[in-house]
Amino acid sequence: MPVLRCHESGCERSISVSVTPGRNPVAEMFDMCVDYRACPRCGFAWCEAHWPEGCPGCEASAQAPAASHALAIATGHWGGGEDVVASVVLGTAEGS
């Protein structure tokens, strides 16, 4: 699961990016943002508390990402690389 940081200055919220549709219940247990918006041009992402109407960098409309967006992040084919902070597997030792 790729993890992004919110692009809003001063926000410490991590964003869980899931390739499967719907929310990631494990990420929610860790208080990670699961509902976010991203700029289709710049690639910046914002948590639900900070998503703008338009990207401050290019004024494109911030959009709810599709599964293809998450897959591009997971495979390293996404232009917003500076906001990707980790790729982690969350689970228990028994379920890993």
KERO-200581 format. One line per field, with one value per atom (N, C-alpha, C, CB): residue number from 0; atom name; x, y, z. Coordinates in nm, 2 decimals. Each point is the difference from the previous one (the first is absolute). Glycine has a CB too. Layout:
KERO-200581
seq <- (NUM:...);
atom <- (CA:...);
east <- (X:...);
north <- (Y:...);
up <- (Z:...);
END
This chain:
KERO-200581
seq <- (0:0:0:0:1:1:1:1:2:2:2:2:3:3:3:3:4:4:4:4:5:5:5:5:6:6:6:6:7:7:7:7:8:8:8:8:9:9:9:9:10:10:10:10:11:11:11:11:12:12:12:12:13:13:13:13:14:14:14:14:15:15:15:15:16:16:16:16:17:17:17:17:18:18:18:18:19:19:19:19:20:20:20:20:21:21:21:21:22:22:22:22:23:23:23:23:24:24:24:24:25:25:25:25:26:26:26:26:27:27:27:27:28:28:28:28:29:29:29:29:30:30:30:30:31:31:31:31:32:32:32:32:33:33:33:33:34:34:34:34:35:35:35:35:36:36:36:36:37:37:37:37:38:38:38:38:39:39:39:39:40:40:40:40:41:41:41:41:42:42:42:42:43:43:43:43:44:44:44:44:45:45:45:45:46:46:46:46:47:47:47:47:48:48:48:48:49:49:49:49:50:50:50:50:51:51:51:51:52:52:52:52:53:53:53:53:54:54:54:54:55:55:55:55:56:56:56:56:57:57:57:57:58:58:58:58:59:59:59:59:60:60:60:60:61:61:61:61:62:62:62:62:63:63:63:63:64:64:64:64:65:65:65:65:66:66:66:66:67:67:67:67:68:68:68:68:69:69:69:69:70:70:70:70:71:71:71:71:72:72:72:72:73:73:73:73:74:74:74:74:75:75:75:75:76:76:76:76:77:77:77:77:78:78:78:78:79:79:79:79:80:80:80:80:81:81:81:81:82:82:82:82:83:83:83:83:84:84:84:84:85:85:85:85:86:86:86:86:87:87:87:87:88:88:88:88:89:89:89:89:90:90:90:90:91:91:91:91:92:92:92:92:93:93:93:93:94:94:94:94:95:95:95:95);
atom <- (N:CA:C:CB:N:CA:C:CB:N:CA:C:CB:N:CA:C:CB:N:CA:C:CB:N:CA:C:CB:N:CA:C:CB:N:CA:C:CB:N:CA:C:CB:N:CA:C:CB:N:CA:C:CB:N:CA:C:CB:N:CA:C:CB:N:CA:C:CB:N:CA:C:CB:N:CA:C:CB:N:CA:C:CB:N:CA:C:CB:N:CA:C:CB:N:CA:C:CB:N:CA:C:CB:N:CA:C:CB:N:CA:C:CB:N:CA:C:CB:N:CA:C:CB:N:CA:C:CB:N:CA:C:CB:N:CA:C:CB:N:CA:C:CB:N:CA:C:CB:N:CA:C:CB:N:CA:C:CB:N:CA:C:CB:N:CA:C:CB:N:CA:C:CB:N:CA:C:CB:N:CA:C:CB:N:CA:C:CB:N:CA:C:CB:N:CA:C:CB:N:CA:C:CB:N:CA:C:CB:N:CA:C:CB:N:CA:C:CB:N:CA:C:CB:N:CA:C:CB:N:CA:C:CB:N:CA:C:CB:N:CA:C:CB:N:CA:C:CB:N:CA:C:CB:N:CA:C:CB:N:CA:C:CB:N:CA:C:CB:N:CA:C:CB:N:CA:C:CB:N:CA:C:CB:N:CA:C:CB:N:CA:C:CB:N:CA:C:CB:N:CA:C:CB:N:CA:C:CB:N:CA:C:CB:N:CA:C:CB:N:CA:C:CB:N:CA:C:CB:N:CA:C:CB:N:CA:C:CB:N:CA:C:CB:N:CA:C:CB:N:CA:C:CB:N:CA:C:CB:N:CA:C:CB:N:CA:C:CB:N:CA:C:CB:N:CA:C:CB:N:CA:C:CB:N:CA:C:CB:N:CA:C:CB:N:CA:C:CB:N:CA:C:CB:N:CA:C:CB:N:CA:C:CB:N:CA:C:CB:N:CA:C:CB:N:CA:C:CB:N:CA:C:CB:N:CA:C:CB:N:CA:C:CB:N:CA:C:CB:N:CA:C:CB:N:CA:C:CB:N:CA:C:CB:N:CA:C:CB:N:CA:C:CB:N:CA:C:CB);
east <- (0.08:-0.08:0.09:-0.19:0.18:0.08:-0.06:0.06:0.03:-0.04:0.05:0.00:-0.10:0.04:-0.01:-0.09:0.15:-0.02:-0.09:0.23:-0.31:-0.09:0.09:-0.19:0.16:0.08:-0.02:0.00:-0.10:-0.03:0.12:-0.26:0.31:0.11:-0.04:0.09:-0.01:-0.02:-0.09:0.03:-0.09:-0.09:0.09:-0.19:0.16:0.08:-0.07:0.10:-0.22:-0.08:0.05:-0.20:0.21:0.04:-0.12:0.20:-0.18:-0.11:0.03:-0.04:-0.06:0.01:-0.06:-0.02:0.10:-0.04:-0.03:0.14:-0.26:-0.04:-0.04:-0.08:0.13:-0.03:-0.14:0.24:-0.29:-0.14:-0.10:0.10:-0.21:-0.11:-0.04:-0.08:0.04:-0.05:0.11:-0.17:0.13:0.09:0.09:-0.16:0.27:0.09:-0.02:0.17:-0.24:-0.03:0.12:-0.21:0.32:0.12:0.07:0.03:-0.03:0.06:-0.09:0.09:-0.22:-0.08:0.03:-0.18:0.21:0.04:0.12:-0.10:0.19:0.12:-0.02:0.14:-0.27:-0.03:0.06:-0.03:0.04:0.06:-0.12:0.20:-0.18:-0.10:-0.03:0.07:-0.19:-0.03:-0.09:0.01:-0.05:-0.08:0.07:-0.22:0.28:0.09:-0.02:0.17:-0.11:-0.01:0.14:-0.22:0.24:0.13:-0.01:0.08:0.03:0.00:0.04:0.06:-0.13:0.03:0.12:-0.24:0.28:0.12:0.12:-0.15:0.15:0.11:0.03:-0.04:-0.07:0.01:0.00:0.13:-0.15:-0.01:-0.13:0.14:-0.14:-0.11:-0.04:0.06:-0.18:-0.05:-0.09:0.02:-0.01:-0.10:-0.13:0.19:-0.29:-0.14:-0.02:-0.08:0.17:-0.01:0.05:0.02:0.06:0.07:-0.01:0.16:-0.24:0.00:-0.06:-0.02:0.09:-0.04:-0.10:0.22:-0.29:-0.08:0.09:-0.18:0.29:0.09:0.14:-0.15:0.24:0.14:0.07:0.01:0.05:0.07:0.12:-0.06:0.11:0.11:-0.04:0.12:-0.23:-0.03:-0.15:0.18:-0.26:-0.14:-0.09:0.07:-0.01:-0.09:-0.09:0.18:-0.29:-0.10:0.06:-0.19:0.19:0.04:-0.11:0.13:-0.09:-0.09:0.01:0.00:-0.11:0.01:0.07:-0.22:0.33:0.07:-0.07:0.21:-0.19:-0.05:0.10:-0.13:0.09:0.09:0.13:-0.20:0.19:0.11:0.11:-0.15:0.10:0.09:0.08:-0.16:0.09:0.07:0.10:-0.20:0.16:0.09:0.12:-0.20:0.19:0.11:0.10:-0.15:0.09:0.09:0.07:-0.16:0.09:0.05:0.11:-0.21:0.20:0.10:0.11:-0.17:0.17:0.10:-0.02:0.15:-0.27:-0.03:-0.08:0.02:0.00:-0.08:0.09:-0.17:0.13:0.08:0.01:-0.07:-0.01:0.01:0.08:-0.22:0.34:0.08:0.05:0.07:-0.06:0.05:-0.09:0.13:-0.26:-0.09:-0.02:-0.12:0.18:0.00:0.11:-0.08:0.03:0.09:0.04:-0.09:0.01:0.02:-0.09:0.07:-0.03:-0.09:0.00:0.04:-0.15:0.00:-0.10:0.08:-0.06:-0.10:-0.05:0.10:-0.23:-0.05:-0.07:-0.03:0.05:-0.06:0.06:-0.05:0.00:0.06:0.11:-0.22:0.30:0.10:-0.06:0.15:-0.27:-0.07:-0.06:-0.05:0.00:-0.06:0.09:-0.20:0.32:0.09:0.05:0.07);
north <- (-0.12:0.12:0.12:-0.12:0.20:0.13:0.09:-0.03:0.11:0.10:0.14:-0.17:0.26:0.14:0.09:-0.04:0.16:0.10:0.11:-0.05:0.11:0.10:0.12:-0.07:0.13:0.11:0.13:-0.12:0.13:0.12:0.03:-0.03:0.15:0.03:-0.02:0.17:-0.24:-0.02:-0.12:0.24:-0.30:-0.12:-0.12:0.10:-0.17:-0.13:-0.12:0.12:-0.11:-0.11:-0.09:0.13:-0.26:-0.09:-0.04:-0.08:0.05:-0.04:-0.14:0.24:-0.33:-0.13:-0.01:-0.09:0.03:-0.01:-0.15:0.21:-0.24:-0.14:-0.02:-0.02:-0.09:-0.03:-0.07:-0.03:-0.02:-0.06:0.11:-0.22:0.21:0.10:0.00:-0.02:0.14:0.01:0.03:-0.17:0.18:0.05:-0.12:0.18:-0.15:-0.10:0.00:0.03:-0.13:0.00:-0.01:-0.11:0.05:-0.01:0.14:-0.24:0.31:0.14:0.09:-0.03:0.01:0.08:-0.03:0.00:-0.12:-0.04:0.08:-0.23:0.26:0.08:0.15:-0.20:0.24:0.14:0.07:0.01:-0.09:0.05:0.05:-0.16:0.26:0.05:-0.10:0.24:-0.27:-0.10:0.07:-0.19:0.31:0.08:0.12:-0.09:0.10:0.11:0.05:-0.09:0.20:0.06:0.02:0.11:-0.12:0.02:0.09:-0.22:0.29:0.08:-0.09:0.22:-0.22:-0.09:0.05:-0.06:0.19:0.05:0.00:0.15:-0.10:0.01:-0.13:0.25:-0.32:-0.13:0.03:-0.09:0.21:0.02:-0.06:0.21:-0.25:-0.06:0.07:-0.22:0.23:0.06:-0.09:0.23:-0.23:-0.08:0.07:-0.08:0.01:0.05:0.14:-0.24:0.27:0.13:0.12:-0.13:0.10:0.11:0.00:-0.01:-0.07:0.00:0.13:-0.25:0.31:0.13:-0.02:0.10:0.00:0.00:-0.01:0.14:-0.07:0.00:-0.01:0.13:-0.20:-0.01:0.13:-0.23:0.26:0.13:0.02:-0.01:-0.10:0.01:0.02:-0.15:0.09:0.01:0.03:-0.15:0.16:0.03:-0.10:0.23:-0.35:-0.11:-0.05:-0.08:0.02:-0.04:-0.12:0.09:-0.09:-0.12:-0.10:0.14:-0.27:-0.10:-0.12:0.07:-0.14:-0.13:-0.10:0.05:-0.11:-0.09:-0.13:0.10:-0.15:-0.13:-0.11:0.11:-0.23:-0.12:0.01:-0.14:0.19:0.01:0.10:-0.05:0.15:0.09:-0.07:0.19:-0.27:-0.07:-0.10:0.03:-0.10:-0.10:0.07:-0.14:0.26:0.07:0.04:0.09:-0.05:0.03:-0.13:0.19:-0.30:-0.12:-0.05:-0.05:0.07:-0.05:0.10:-0.15:0.27:0.10:0.08:-0.14:0.14:0.07:0.12:-0.21:0.29:0.11:0.12:-0.14:0.26:0.12:0.07:0.02:-0.05:0.07:-0.06:0.08:-0.14:-0.08:0.06:-0.10:0.24:0.05:-0.01:0.16:-0.19:-0.02:-0.14:0.20:-0.29:-0.15:-0.01:-0.08:0.04:-0.02:-0.14:0.21:-0.31:-0.14:-0.09:0.07:-0.19:-0.10:-0.11:0.05:-0.08:-0.09:-0.11:0.19:-0.30:-0.10:0.00:-0.14:0.17:0.00:-0.13:0.25:-0.31:-0.13:-0.05:-0.05:-0.07:-0.07:-0.09:0.02:-0.07:-0.10:-0.13:0.10:-0.13:-0.12:0.01:-0.05:0.17:0.03:0.05:0.04:-0.02:0.06:-0.10:0.16);
up <- (0.00:0.00:0.00:0.12:-0.23:0.01:0.10:-0.24:0.30:0.10:-0.05:0.19:-0.20:-0.04:0.12:-0.23:0.22:0.10:-0.06:0.11:-0.02:-0.05:-0.04:0.16:-0.27:-0.06:0.07:-0.21:0.30:0.08:0.09:-0.02:0.02:0.09:0.15:-0.17:0.24:0.14:0.04:0.02:-0.12:0.02:0.02:-0.13:0.23:0.04:-0.05:0.19:-0.25:-0.03:-0.12:0.08:-0.06:-0.10:-0.08:0.14:-0.27:-0.09:-0.04:-0.08:0.10:-0.05:-0.14:0.24:-0.33:-0.14:-0.02:-0.08:0.04:-0.02:-0.14:0.23:-0.29:-0.14:-0.01:-0.05:0.16:0.00:0.03:0.08:-0.14:0.03:0.15:-0.24:0.28:0.14:0.10:-0.06:0.18:0.11:0.04:0.07:-0.01:0.05:0.15:-0.18:0.24:0.14:0.09:-0.06:0.01:0.08:0.02:-0.08:-0.03:0.00:0.09:-0.23:0.23:0.09:0.14:-0.17:0.20:0.14:0.05:-0.03:-0.07:0.03:-0.02:-0.07:0.06:-0.01:-0.13:0.25:-0.35:-0.13:-0.08:0.00:-0.08:-0.09:-0.11:0.05:-0.08:-0.11:-0.11:0.17:-0.14:-0.10:-0.03:0.09:-0.21:-0.03:-0.14:0.15:-0.19:-0.13:-0.05:0.05:-0.18:-0.06:-0.13:0.09:-0.11:-0.13:-0.11:0.13:-0.24:-0.11:-0.08:-0.02:0.04:-0.07:0.08:-0.12:0.24:0.09:0.08:0.02:0.01:0.07:0.15:-0.18:0.23:0.14:0.06:-0.02:0.15:0.06:0.13:-0.11:0.14:0.13:0.07:-0.10:0.23:0.09:-0.01:0.15:-0.09:-0.01:0.07:-0.01:0.10:0.08:-0.08:0.21:-0.32:-0.06:-0.15:0.18:-0.25:-0.14:-0.05:-0.01:-0.09:-0.05:-0.12:0.07:-0.11:-0.12:-0.12:0.11:-0.11:-0.11:0.05:-0.14:0.07:0.04:0.01:-0.11:0.23:0.01:-0.10:0.24:-0.29:-0.09:-0.15:0.15:-0.19:-0.14:-0.02:-0.06:0.16:0.00:-0.06:-0.01:-0.02:-0.04:0.11:-0.16:0.13:0.10:0.07:-0.14:0.27:0.08:-0.01:0.16:-0.19:-0.03:0.09:-0.23:0.25:0.07:-0.09:0.13:-0.09:-0.09:-0.03:0.10:-0.21:-0.04:0.03:-0.19:0.18:0.03:-0.08:0.06:-0.18:-0.09:0.06:-0.20:0.27:0.06:0.11:-0.05:0.13:0.11:-0.06:0.15:-0.25:-0.07:-0.05:-0.06:0.00:-0.05:0.11:-0.19:0.30:0.12:0.05:0.07:-0.06:0.05:-0.09:0.11:-0.24:-0.09:-0.04:-0.09:0.15:-0.02:-0.13:0.12:-0.18:-0.12:0.02:-0.12:0.22:0.04:0.01:0.12:-0.17:0.00:0.13:-0.23:0.33:0.13:0.10:-0.04:0.00:0.09:0.13:-0.21:0.21:0.12:0.12:-0.14:0.12:0.11:0.04:-0.08:0.01:0.04:0.10:-0.23:0.35:0.11:0.04:0.09:-0.13:0.03:-0.08:0.23:-0.23:-0.05:0.10:-0.25:0.32:0.11:-0.01:0.14:-0.07:0.01:0.15:-0.19:0.21:0.13:0.03:-0.01:0.12:0.04:0.12:-0.24:0.28:0.12:-0.05:0.13:-0.03:-0.04:-0.05:0.18:-0.13:-0.04:-0.14:0.24:-0.27:-0.13:-0.11:0.13:-0.10:-0.10:-0.10:0.17);
END
